[in-house]
Amino acid sequence: MKWIRFFVATVSLLFVAQTRLFANGGAWQTGVPKTGNGAASDQKKSTDVTIEEENLTIDLHQEFAAVEVRYRMKNTGAQVEQDFFFPVERWTPAEGESGDGENTRTDLEGYQIAADGTELKWDNVDAKGEKPKPVVDEHWGAFPPATRLWKKSRIPFARGQAREVVIKYRSPYAGTEGGVSDDGHNSSMGFQYSLSPAATWKGPIGKGKITLNILHPRPEETAISKPKERFKKINETQAVWDFSKLKPTLADDIKIVVHPGYDTYPGRKEFGPINYDETPQFRADYVIQGNRYFLLHSDYDAVASSTLKPSGEHKYDVENIKGTEAYVTWAEGVEGDGIGENISLKVHRPLPLDAILIVPGYRGEEKELWGKNNRVAELEVILNDEHTFTASIPDEEFGAAYPVPVRGYSKPVSTVKLTIKGVHRGSAAQDTCISAVDLRAVLSKKPTIQAAR
């Protein structure tokens, strides 16, 4: 039996759009390429409405940006039903797909617009003008250009009236993922927000503040590509840009690299000869990220403090976390939420750890199982019975394993103990589940790799 490939992509396939297929592999685009400030017109019409103040907050989570923008807008002319065009780019759907199905959901999530607390209706309309350029990936070549659309609303203004307009949404990070044979190639994942559409309103933006909060567990990975020298770093997880009298241009548009790209290659040879006729007992991949090299694997013995009894054909053994079988999970077996229950790992090949990757809930074939069962909210980690720390995990439905960084400890790790300290409650059951645990070990030099052809 051919061993199961280890899925290390950082974004769920629920956000897949355009796909390119090759003889022994394929590539796909994920997420939302770009959003931005609302515009007064899509046809260069003049307006008497001005933006007196704009406050934009961008919260960078592990797999998406949560955005809230607040405008104080004032009508300096006669009563008007003002058009409001909010820009969105979407990847071109794969051939034969409409772009609206579950596997091609690349639009914004939870988009809402309100004026003075009253929610407004909106419709998607095609954007006129210049189209986006094709995206060229170093591994996969050119993808078809993205499509531009507006989320169009109408906001009534009386003469001289000032109104507060608030927009909220979530934007999955954009990037390209793919693989040839057992090799994987993943571009950086990012978020873009265009300030320039606001130039269509009357005059400059009076004053504004853009706050960038890094909420994912690896803030050191995130970089502001553009604009340069506008944001002031407040601390390791926050940056702020204050401005006044800004008539935004393309030079003011924001581009953020949230997670760097990486490549993956089969790594099971690291543990000795491979017998492809046997069912694999663990997973292993080399991960190449710039000049950093890792071995991502589940080569350990796992023991749980308790286990939920089988239900029909479903078994919840701790071996399920090693990821050699899809849609299975470990579930603790005590009354209540399982606080204090734990998993102990004995690592077969001790190496220093960069991170522990965990799927902190039930990732089953039925998507609803994630929300129905408890998810881990707080996890105590003990390495080698001597280094202890606690990780908080947000209540999000992750498309890939959530990284728990190991900081301040560089010894080879031979034992890992994971203890449940807090949970996000399930809607139907109190069983706390963990579907996968993988160790991202640090390699001292670049591994020898024979890439697929």
Summary of the structure (lengths in Angstrom):
residues: 453
radius of gyration: 24.2
end to end distance: 21.8
largest distance: 78.9
contacts: 1432
relative contact order: 0.16
helix: 7%
strand: 50%
